[in-house]
Structures are given as C-alpha cells and as structure tokens.
Amino acid sequence: MFEQFYRVENSRNRATGGRGLGLTICSNIVEGHQGTISAYHSQDGGLGIQIEFPLN
C-alpha cells in the first residue's frame, strides 16, 4: 500500500486519477524522521492511517 502505484491499463490515466504517490511520499517522510506509518480499517468506515514519531 505504501509502494508507488503503477498503472498497467492505458484506460486509466492522469486525467481520471492521481499518480499513486501520496502514501509513498508520506511513508518516505515518516521513515526519514524514524517514525512508523500503518493503515487500518476505520470504525467509521474506510481507511485510517496511523503515524507515530519518536519523542527524542
């Protein structure tokens, strides 16, 4: 989920959606600060993202 998304079907393009980089960029930023990022099923429905950073 946190890897870059690659489109294999030509009918899906930039005009119909994003590049699939959002969570990859977030993951790189979080890991660069020695944090962790994870996904979970939200009780409110949909996807939740949890990010934790060390205090030191």
GUGU-856369 format. One record per atom (N, C-alpha, C, O, CB): x, y, z; residue in three letters; residue number from 1; atom name. Coordinates in Angstrom, 2 decimals. Atoms other than C-alpha are relative to their C-alpha. Glycine has a CB too. Example, Ala and Ser with C-alpha at 12.3 -4.5 7.8 and 13.67 -1.06 7.14 Angstrom:
# GUGU-856369
node px: 0.89 py: -1.19 pz: 0.00 type: ala seq: 1 atom: N
node px: 12.30 py: -4.50 pz: 7.80 type: ala seq: 1 atom: CA
node px: 0.90 py: 1.20 pz: 0.00 type: ala seq: 1 atom: C
node px: 1.94 py: 1.18 pz: 0.66 type: ala seq: 1 atom: O
node px: -0.99 py: 0.03 pz: 1.25 type: ala seq: 1 atom: CB
node px: -0.82 py: -1.19 pz: -0.06 type: ser seq: 2 atom: N
node px: 13.67 py: -1.06 pz: 7.14 type: ser seq: 2 atom: CA
node px: -0.77 py: 1.09 pz: 0.73 type: ser seq: 2 atom: C
node px: -0.26 py: 2.20 pz: 0.90 type: ser seq: 2 atom: O
node px: 0.41 py: 0.46 pz: -1.42 type: ser seq: 2 atom: CB
***
This chain:
# GUGU-856369
node px: 0.81 py: -1.19 pz: 0.00 type: met seq: 1 atom: N
node px: 0.00 py: 0.00 pz: 0.00 type: met seq: 1 atom: CA
node px: 0.86 py: 1.26 pz: 0.00 type: met seq: 1 atom: C
node px: 0.46 py: 2.29 pz: -0.54 type: met seq: 1 atom: O
node px: -0.93 py: 0.00 pz: 1.19 type: met seq: 1 atom: CB
node px: -0.86 py: -1.17 pz: -0.10 type: phe seq: 2 atom: N
node px: 2.88 py: 2.35 pz: 0.70 type: phe seq: 2 atom: CA
node px: 1.05 py: 0.04 pz: -1.11 type: phe seq: 2 atom: C
node px: 1.94 py: 0.89 pz: -1.09 type: phe seq: 2 atom: O
node px: 0.67 py: 0.04 pz: 1.35 type: phe seq: 2 atom: CB
node px: -0.89 py: 0.00 pz: 1.15 type: glu seq: 3 atom: N
node px: 4.72 py: 1.46 pz: -2.52 type: glu seq: 3 atom: CA
node px: -0.62 py: 0.84 pz: -1.11 type: glu seq: 3 atom: C
node px: -1.84 py: 1.01 pz: -1.16 type: glu seq: 3 atom: O
node px: 0.27 py: -1.46 pz: -0.50 type: glu seq: 3 atom: CB
node px: 0.50 py: -0.80 pz: 1.11 type: gln seq: 4 atom: N
node px: 4.44 py: 3.63 pz: -5.63 type: gln seq: 4 atom: CA
node px: -0.94 py: -0.82 pz: -0.86 type: gln seq: 4 atom: C
node px: -0.66 py: -1.98 pz: -1.15 type: gln seq: 4 atom: O
node px: 1.16 py: 0.55 pz: -0.84 type: gln seq: 4 atom: CB
node px: 1.02 py: 0.66 pz: 0.81 type: phe seq: 5 atom: N
node px: 1.37 py: 2.74 pz: -7.70 type: phe seq: 5 atom: CA
node px: 0.36 py: 0.14 pz: -1.47 type: phe seq: 5 atom: C
node px: 0.66 py: 1.24 pz: -1.94 type: phe seq: 5 atom: O
node px: -1.41 py: 0.59 pz: 0.28 type: phe seq: 5 atom: CB
node px: -0.27 py: -0.02 pz: 1.44 type: tyr seq: 6 atom: N
node px: 1.98 py: 1.81 pz: -11.32 type: tyr seq: 6 atom: CA
node px: -1.24 py: -0.40 pz: -0.75 type: tyr seq: 6 atom: C
node px: -1.88 py: -1.41 pz: -0.42 type: tyr seq: 6 atom: O
node px: 1.18 py: -0.94 pz: -0.36 type: tyr seq: 6 atom: CB
node px: 1.16 py: 0.31 pz: 0.83 type: arg seq: 7 atom: N
node px: -0.78 py: 1.85 pz: -13.90 type: arg seq: 7 atom: CA
node px: 0.42 py: -0.97 pz: -1.10 type: arg seq: 7 atom: C
node px: 1.40 py: -0.73 pz: -1.80 type: arg seq: 7 atom: O
node px: -0.62 py: 1.29 pz: -0.60 type: arg seq: 7 atom: CB
node px: -0.30 py: 0.95 pz: 1.06 type: val seq: 8 atom: N
node px: -0.81 py: -1.15 pz: -16.21 type: val seq: 8 atom: CA
node px: -1.05 py: 0.05 pz: -1.11 type: val seq: 8 atom: C
node px: -0.86 py: -0.54 pz: -2.17 type: val seq: 8 atom: O
node px: 0.09 py: -1.40 pz: 0.57 type: val seq: 8 atom: CB
node px: 1.08 py: -0.10 pz: 0.98 type: glu seq: 9 atom: N
node px: -4.02 py: -0.31 pz: -18.04 type: glu seq: 9 atom: CA
node px: -0.04 py: 1.42 pz: -0.55 type: glu seq: 9 atom: C
node px: -0.11 py: 2.38 pz: 0.21 type: glu seq: 9 atom: O
node px: -1.37 py: -0.39 pz: 0.64 type: glu seq: 9 atom: CB
node px: -0.05 py: -1.33 pz: 0.63 type: asn seq: 10 atom: N
node px: -3.96 py: 2.57 pz: -20.54 type: asn seq: 10 atom: CA
node px: -1.28 py: 0.80 pz: 0.16 type: asn seq: 10 atom: C
node px: -1.25 py: 2.03 pz: 0.03 type: asn seq: 10 atom: O
node px: 0.31 py: -0.15 pz: -1.46 type: asn seq: 10 atom: CB
node px: 1.24 py: -0.75 pz: -0.13 type: ser seq: 11 atom: N
node px: -7.62 py: 3.47 pz: -19.96 type: ser seq: 11 atom: CA
node px: -0.01 py: 0.86 pz: 1.26 type: ser seq: 11 atom: C
node px: -0.80 py: 1.80 pz: 1.37 type: ser seq: 11 atom: O
node px: -1.19 py: -0.95 pz: 0.02 type: ser seq: 11 atom: CB
node px: -0.12 py: -0.82 pz: -1.21 type: arg seq: 12 atom: N
node px: -6.64 py: 4.84 pz: -16.53 type: arg seq: 12 atom: CA
node px: 1.21 py: 0.89 pz: -0.19 type: arg seq: 12 atom: C
node px: 2.32 py: 0.41 pz: -0.38 type: arg seq: 12 atom: O
node px: 0.15 py: -0.88 pz: 1.29 type: arg seq: 12 atom: CB
node px: -1.09 py: -0.93 pz: 0.21 type: asn seq: 13 atom: N
node px: -4.55 py: 7.96 pz: -16.87 type: asn seq: 13 atom: CA
node px: -0.09 py: 1.16 pz: 0.96 type: asn seq: 13 atom: C
node px: -0.97 py: 1.19 pz: 1.82 type: asn seq: 13 atom: O
node px: 0.01 py: 0.50 pz: -1.44 type: asn seq: 13 atom: CB
node px: -0.06 py: -1.16 pz: -0.90 type: arg seq: 14 atom: N
node px: -3.69 py: 11.23 pz: -15.14 type: arg seq: 14 atom: CA
node px: -1.31 py: 0.77 pz: 0.02 type: arg seq: 14 atom: C
node px: -1.67 py: 1.36 pz: 1.04 type: arg seq: 14 atom: O
node px: 1.14 py: 0.93 pz: -0.41 type: arg seq: 14 atom: CB
node px: 1.27 py: -0.74 pz: 0.08 type: ala seq: 15 atom: N
node px: -6.99 py: 12.75 pz: -16.32 type: ala seq: 15 atom: CA
node px: -1.08 py: -0.63 pz: 0.86 type: ala seq: 15 atom: C
node px: -2.03 py: 0.06 pz: 1.25 type: ala seq: 15 atom: O
node px: -0.47 py: 0.08 pz: -1.45 type: ala seq: 15 atom: CB
node px: 1.05 py: 0.69 pz: -0.77 type: thr seq: 16 atom: N
node px: -9.01 py: 10.14 pz: -14.38 type: thr seq: 16 atom: CA
node px: 0.42 py: -0.32 pz: 1.42 type: thr seq: 16 atom: C
node px: -0.32 py: -0.97 pz: 2.14 type: thr seq: 16 atom: O
node px: -0.40 py: -1.27 pz: -0.70 type: thr seq: 16 atom: CB
node px: -0.43 py: 0.29 pz: -1.37 type: gly seq: 17 atom: N
node px: -6.99 py: 9.98 pz: -11.17 type: gly seq: 17 atom: CA
node px: 1.41 py: 0.48 pz: 0.25 type: gly seq: 17 atom: C
node px: 2.05 py: 1.04 pz: -0.63 type: gly seq: 17 atom: O
node px: -0.10 py: -1.47 pz: 0.28 type: gly seq: 17 atom: CB
node px: -1.33 py: -0.44 pz: -0.38 type: gly seq: 18 atom: N
node px: -3.77 py: 10.67 pz: -9.33 type: gly seq: 18 atom: CA
node px: 1.10 py: -0.89 pz: -0.51 type: gly seq: 18 atom: C
node px: 0.87 py: -1.82 pz: -1.29 type: gly seq: 18 atom: O
node px: 0.09 py: 0.10 pz: 1.48 type: gly seq: 18 atom: CB
node px: -1.17 py: 0.76 pz: 0.43 type: arg seq: 19 atom: N
node px: -0.30 py: 9.32 pz: -9.81 type: arg seq: 19 atom: CA
node px: 0.31 py: -1.16 pz: 0.94 type: arg seq: 19 atom: C
node px: 1.19 py: -1.97 pz: 0.63 type: arg seq: 19 atom: O
node px: 1.20 py: 0.90 pz: -0.10 type: arg seq: 19 atom: CB
node px: -0.26 py: 1.11 pz: -0.92 type: gly seq: 20 atom: N
node px: -0.41 py: 6.95 pz: -6.83 type: gly seq: 20 atom: CA
node px: 1.26 py: 0.22 pz: 0.82 type: gly seq: 20 atom: C
node px: 1.91 py: -0.75 pz: 1.21 type: gly seq: 20 atom: O
node px: 0.12 py: -1.28 pz: -0.76 type: gly seq: 20 atom: CB
node px: -1.22 py: -0.31 pz: -0.74 type: leu seq: 21 atom: N
node px: 2.42 py: 8.73 pz: -5.00 type: leu seq: 21 atom: CA
node px: -0.25 py: 0.46 pz: 1.43 type: leu seq: 21 atom: C
node px: 0.68 py: 0.52 pz: 2.23 type: leu seq: 21 atom: O
node px: 0.78 py: 1.04 pz: -0.73 type: leu seq: 21 atom: CB
node px: 0.30 py: -0.62 pz: -1.28 type: gly seq: 22 atom: N
node px: 0.65 py: 10.15 pz: -1.95 type: gly seq: 22 atom: CA
node px: 0.50 py: -0.76 pz: 1.21 type: gly seq: 22 atom: C
node px: 1.24 py: -0.20 pz: 2.03 type: gly seq: 22 atom: O
node px: -1.45 py: 0.18 pz: 0.13 type: gly seq: 22 atom: CB
node px: -0.43 py: 0.78 pz: -1.17 type: leu seq: 23 atom: N
node px: 1.21 py: 7.35 pz: 0.56 type: leu seq: 23 atom: CA
node px: 1.47 py: -0.35 pz: -0.06 type: leu seq: 23 atom: C
node px: 2.11 py: -0.53 pz: 0.98 type: leu seq: 23 atom: O
node px: -0.83 py: -1.26 pz: 0.12 type: leu seq: 23 atom: CB
node px: -1.44 py: 0.25 pz: 0.14 type: thr seq: 24 atom: N
node px: 4.67 py: 6.64 pz: -0.84 type: thr seq: 24 atom: CA
node px: 0.79 py: 1.19 pz: 0.52 type: thr seq: 24 atom: C
node px: 1.76 py: 1.02 pz: 1.25 type: thr seq: 24 atom: O
node px: 0.37 py: -0.29 pz: -1.47 type: thr seq: 24 atom: CB
node px: -0.67 py: -1.21 pz: -0.48 type: ile seq: 25 atom: N
node px: 5.71 py: 10.24 pz: -0.21 type: ile seq: 25 atom: CA
node px: -0.14 py: 0.12 pz: 1.51 type: ile seq: 25 atom: C
node px: 0.84 py: 0.42 pz: 2.20 type: ile seq: 25 atom: O
node px: -0.58 py: 1.26 pz: -0.69 type: ile seq: 25 atom: CB
node px: 0.22 py: -0.04 pz: -1.46 type: cys seq: 26 atom: N
node px: 4.16 py: 10.16 pz: 3.29 type: cys seq: 26 atom: CA
node px: 0.90 py: -1.00 pz: 0.71 type: cys seq: 26 atom: C
node px: 1.52 py: -0.67 pz: 1.72 type: cys seq: 26 atom: O
node px: -1.48 py: -0.28 pz: 0.34 type: cys seq: 26 atom: CB
node px: -0.83 py: 1.04 pz: -0.61 type: ser seq: 27 atom: N
node px: 5.96 py: 6.91 pz: 4.07 type: ser seq: 27 atom: CA
node px: 1.46 py: 0.41 pz: 0.03 type: ser seq: 27 atom: C
node px: 2.13 py: 0.20 pz: 1.04 type: ser seq: 27 atom: O
node px: -0.17 py: -1.30 pz: -0.76 type: ser seq: 27 atom: CB
node px: -1.40 py: -0.44 pz: 0.04 type: asn seq: 28 atom: N
node px: 9.32 py: 8.33 pz: 2.97 type: asn seq: 28 atom: CA
node px: 0.28 py: 1.10 pz: 1.01 type: asn seq: 28 atom: C
node px: 1.33 py: 1.11 pz: 1.64 type: asn seq: 28 atom: O
node px: 0.37 py: 0.48 pz: -1.40 type: asn seq: 28 atom: CB
node px: -0.17 py: -1.08 pz: -0.98 type: ile seq: 29 atom: N
node px: 8.85 py: 11.44 pz: 5.11 type: ile seq: 29 atom: CA
node px: 0.01 py: -0.55 pz: 1.42 type: ile seq: 29 atom: C
node px: 0.88 py: -0.21 pz: 2.22 type: ile seq: 29 atom: O
node px: -1.12 py: 1.04 pz: -0.14 type: ile seq: 29 atom: CB
node px: 0.10 py: 0.58 pz: -1.34 type: val seq: 30 atom: N
node px: 7.79 py: 9.44 pz: 8.18 type: val seq: 30 atom: CA
node px: 1.25 py: -0.82 pz: 0.32 type: val seq: 30 atom: C
node px: 1.82 py: -0.68 pz: 1.40 type: val seq: 30 atom: O
node px: -1.27 py: -0.88 pz: 0.12 type: val seq: 30 atom: CB
node px: -1.18 py: 0.82 pz: -0.23 type: glu seq: 31 atom: N
node px: 10.65 py: 6.95 pz: 7.80 type: glu seq: 31 atom: CA
node px: 1.26 py: 0.87 pz: 0.13 type: glu seq: 31 atom: C
node px: 2.17 py: 0.52 pz: 0.88 type: glu seq: 31 atom: O
node px: 0.18 py: -1.01 pz: -1.13 type: glu seq: 31 atom: CB
node px: -1.13 py: -0.92 pz: -0.11 type: gly seq: 32 atom: N
node px: 13.09 py: 9.85 pz: 7.31 type: gly seq: 32 atom: CA
node px: 0.13 py: 0.62 pz: 1.39 type: gly seq: 32 atom: C
node px: 1.21 py: 1.07 pz: 1.77 type: gly seq: 32 atom: O
node px: -0.14 py: 1.09 pz: -1.03 type: gly seq: 32 atom: CB
node px: 0.01 py: -0.52 pz: -1.37 type: his seq: 33 atom: N
node px: 12.11 py: 11.02 pz: 10.81 type: his seq: 33 atom: CA
node px: -0.06 py: -1.14 pz: 1.02 type: his seq: 33 atom: C
node px: -0.44 py: -0.92 pz: 2.17 type: his seq: 33 atom: O
node px: -1.20 py: 0.94 pz: 0.20 type: his seq: 33 atom: CB
node px: -0.03 py: 1.20 pz: -0.84 type: gln seq: 34 atom: N
node px: 12.47 py: 7.48 pz: 12.26 type: gln seq: 34 atom: CA
node px: -1.36 py: -0.34 pz: 0.60 type: gln seq: 34 atom: C
node px: -1.45 py: -0.88 pz: 1.71 type: gln seq: 34 atom: O
node px: 1.01 py: 0.17 pz: 1.12 type: gln seq: 34 atom: CB
node px: 1.35 py: 0.31 pz: -0.45 type: gly seq: 35 atom: N
node px: 8.70 py: 7.14 pz: 12.59 type: gly seq: 35 atom: CA
node px: -0.54 py: -1.24 pz: -0.68 type: gly seq: 35 atom: C
node px: 0.16 py: -1.90 pz: -1.46 type: gly seq: 35 atom: O
node px: -0.92 py: 1.17 pz: -0.25 type: gly seq: 35 atom: CB
node px: 0.67 py: 1.13 pz: 0.63 type: thr seq: 36 atom: N
node px: 6.24 py: 4.47 pz: 11.57 type: thr seq: 36 atom: CA
node px: -1.33 py: 0.48 pz: -0.56 type: thr seq: 36 atom: C
node px: -1.95 py: 1.41 pz: -0.04 type: thr seq: 36 atom: O
node px: -0.21 py: -1.15 pz: 1.00 type: thr seq: 36 atom: CB
node px: 1.29 py: -0.30 pz: 0.62 type: ile seq: 37 atom: N
node px: 3.19 py: 4.60 pz: 9.33 type: ile seq: 37 atom: CA
node px: -0.68 py: -1.33 pz: -0.28 type: ile seq: 37 atom: C
node px: -0.04 py: -2.28 pz: -0.75 type: ile seq: 37 atom: O
node px: 0.17 py: 0.85 pz: -1.31 type: ile seq: 37 atom: CB
node px: 0.75 py: 1.23 pz: 0.25 type: ser seq: 38 atom: N
node px: 0.47 py: 1.98 pz: 9.07 type: ser seq: 38 atom: CA
node px: -1.44 py: 0.34 pz: -0.36 type: ser seq: 38 atom: C
node px: -1.92 py: 1.44 pz: -0.08 type: ser seq: 38 atom: O
node px: 0.04 py: -0.94 pz: 1.23 type: ser seq: 38 atom: CB
node px: 1.39 py: -0.16 pz: 0.41 type: ala seq: 39 atom: N
node px: -3.02 py: 1.54 pz: 7.69 type: ala seq: 39 atom: CA
node px: -0.87 py: -0.97 pz: 0.78 type: ala seq: 39 atom: C
node px: -0.43 py: -2.05 pz: 1.15 type: ala seq: 39 atom: O
node px: -0.16 py: -0.22 pz: -1.53 type: ala seq: 39 atom: CB
node px: 0.95 py: 0.86 pz: -0.71 type: tyr seq: 40 atom: N
node px: -6.07 py: 0.11 pz: 9.41 type: tyr seq: 40 atom: CA
node px: -1.41 py: 0.30 pz: -0.48 type: tyr seq: 40 atom: C
node px: -1.67 py: 1.35 pz: -1.06 type: tyr seq: 40 atom: O
node px: 0.12 py: 0.19 pz: 1.53 type: tyr seq: 40 atom: CB
node px: 1.41 py: -0.18 pz: 0.34 type: his seq: 41 atom: N
node px: -9.78 py: -0.34 pz: 8.85 type: his seq: 41 atom: CA
node px: -0.63 py: 0.90 pz: 1.06 type: his seq: 41 atom: C
node px: -0.66 py: 0.55 pz: 2.24 type: his seq: 41 atom: O
node px: -0.75 py: -1.38 pz: -0.10 type: his seq: 41 atom: CB
node px: 0.60 py: -0.96 pz: -0.92 type: ser seq: 42 atom: N
node px: -11.51 py: 2.66 pz: 10.42 type: ser seq: 42 atom: CA
node px: -1.38 py: -0.48 pz: 0.45 type: ser seq: 42 atom: C
node px: -2.14 py: -1.02 pz: -0.36 type: ser seq: 42 atom: O
node px: -0.09 py: 1.39 pz: -0.65 type: ser seq: 42 atom: CB
node px: 1.32 py: 0.36 pz: -0.51 type: gln seq: 43 atom: N
node px: -14.53 py: 2.02 pz: 12.64 type: gln seq: 43 atom: CA
node px: -1.09 py: 0.86 pz: -0.63 type: gln seq: 43 atom: C
node px: -2.25 py: 0.45 pz: -0.68 type: gln seq: 43 atom: O
node px: -0.04 py: 0.16 pz: 1.53 type: gln seq: 43 atom: CB
node px: 0.95 py: -0.89 pz: 0.66 type: asp seq: 44 atom: N
node px: -16.20 py: 4.96 pz: 10.87 type: asp seq: 44 atom: CA
node px: -0.19 py: -0.36 pz: -1.46 type: asp seq: 44 atom: C
node px: -0.97 py: 0.28 pz: -2.17 type: asp seq: 44 atom: O
node px: 0.46 py: 1.43 pz: 0.13 type: asp seq: 44 atom: CB
node px: 0.04 py: 0.40 pz: 1.40 type: gly seq: 45 atom: N
node px: -15.71 py: 3.18 pz: 7.55 type: gly seq: 45 atom: CA
node px: 1.20 py: 0.55 pz: -0.74 type: gly seq: 45 atom: C
node px: 1.69 py: 1.63 pz: -0.41 type: gly seq: 45 atom: O
node px: -1.30 py: 0.46 pz: -0.66 type: gly seq: 45 atom: CB
node px: -1.12 py: -0.45 pz: 0.79 type: gly seq: 46 atom: N
node px: -12.93 py: 3.47 pz: 5.06 type: gly seq: 46 atom: CA
node px: 1.33 py: -0.39 pz: 0.60 type: gly seq: 46 atom: C
node px: 1.42 py: -1.33 pz: 1.39 type: gly seq: 46 atom: O
node px: -0.05 py: 1.47 pz: -0.18 type: gly seq: 46 atom: CB
node px: -1.38 py: 0.29 pz: -0.38 type: leu seq: 47 atom: N
node px: -9.21 py: 3.53 pz: 5.66 type: leu seq: 47 atom: CA
node px: 0.50 py: 1.05 pz: 0.97 type: leu seq: 47 atom: C
node px: 0.27 py: 2.25 pz: 0.79 type: leu seq: 47 atom: O
node px: 0.90 py: -0.05 pz: -1.24 type: leu seq: 47 atom: CB
node px: -0.66 py: -0.90 pz: -0.94 type: gly seq: 48 atom: N
node px: -7.35 py: 5.03 pz: 8.59 type: gly seq: 48 atom: CA
node px: 1.50 py: -0.14 pz: -0.16 type: gly seq: 48 atom: C
node px: 1.99 py: -1.23 pz: -0.45 type: gly seq: 48 atom: O
node px: -0.43 py: -0.28 pz: 1.46 type: gly seq: 48 atom: CB
node px: -1.46 py: 0.02 pz: 0.05 type: ile seq: 49 atom: N
node px: -3.67 py: 5.95 pz: 8.58 type: ile seq: 49 atom: CA
node px: 0.52 py: 0.46 pz: 1.36 type: ile seq: 49 atom: C
node px: 0.13 py: 1.51 pz: 1.85 type: ile seq: 49 atom: O
node px: 0.55 py: 0.92 pz: -1.16 type: ile seq: 49 atom: CB
node px: -0.59 py: -0.34 pz: -1.30 type: gln seq: 50 atom: N
node px: -1.68 py: 5.95 pz: 11.83 type: gln seq: 50 atom: CA
node px: 1.48 py: 0.31 pz: -0.23 type: gln seq: 50 atom: C
node px: 2.21 py: -0.47 pz: -0.84 type: gln seq: 50 atom: O
node px: -0.18 py: -1.16 pz: 1.04 type: gln seq: 50 atom: CB
node px: -1.39 py: -0.44 pz: 0.10 type: ile seq: 51 atom: N
node px: 1.61 py: 7.85 pz: 12.00 type: ile seq: 51 atom: CA
node px: 0.52 py: 0.24 pz: 1.41 type: ile seq: 51 atom: C
node px: -0.13 py: 0.92 pz: 2.21 type: ile seq: 51 atom: O
node px: 0.14 py: 1.29 pz: -0.89 type: ile seq: 51 atom: CB
node px: -0.61 py: -0.20 pz: -1.31 type: glu seq: 52 atom: N
node px: 3.91 py: 7.73 pz: 15.02 type: glu seq: 52 atom: CA
node px: 1.44 py: 0.46 pz: -0.18 type: glu seq: 52 atom: C
node px: 2.17 py: -0.07 pz: -1.01 type: glu seq: 52 atom: O
node px: -0.06 py: -1.30 pz: 0.84 type: glu seq: 52 atom: CB
node px: -1.38 py: -0.51 pz: 0.01 type: phe seq: 53 atom: N
node px: 7.11 py: 9.70 pz: 15.63 type: phe seq: 53 atom: CA
node px: 0.59 py: -0.19 pz: 1.38 type: phe seq: 53 atom: C
node px: -0.13 py: -0.10 pz: 2.38 type: phe seq: 53 atom: O
node px: 0.04 py: 1.50 pz: -0.44 type: phe seq: 53 atom: CB
node px: -0.64 py: 0.12 pz: -1.32 type: pro seq: 54 atom: N
node px: 9.65 py: 9.14 pz: 18.42 type: pro seq: 54 atom: CA
node px: 0.09 py: 1.40 pz: 0.65 type: pro seq: 54 atom: C
node px: 0.14 py: 2.42 pz: -0.04 type: pro seq: 54 atom: O
node px: 1.43 py: -0.65 pz: -0.13 type: pro seq: 54 atom: CB
node px: -0.07 py: -1.27 pz: -0.73 type: leu seq: 55 atom: N
node px: 9.84 py: 11.82 pz: 21.11 type: leu seq: 55 atom: CA
node px: 1.42 py: 0.56 pz: 0.06 type: leu seq: 55 atom: C
node px: 1.59 py: 1.75 pz: 0.30 type: leu seq: 55 atom: O
node px: -0.53 py: -0.17 pz: 1.40 type: leu seq: 55 atom: CB
node px: -1.38 py: -0.51 pz: -0.14 type: asn seq: 56 atom: N
node px: 13.63 py: 12.07 pz: 21.12 type: asn seq: 56 atom: CA
node px: 0.58 py: 0.49 pz: -1.28 type: asn seq: 56 atom: C
node px: 1.72 py: 0.94 pz: -1.31 type: asn seq: 56 atom: O
node px: 0.89 py: -1.07 pz: 0.56 type: asn seq: 56 atom: CB
***
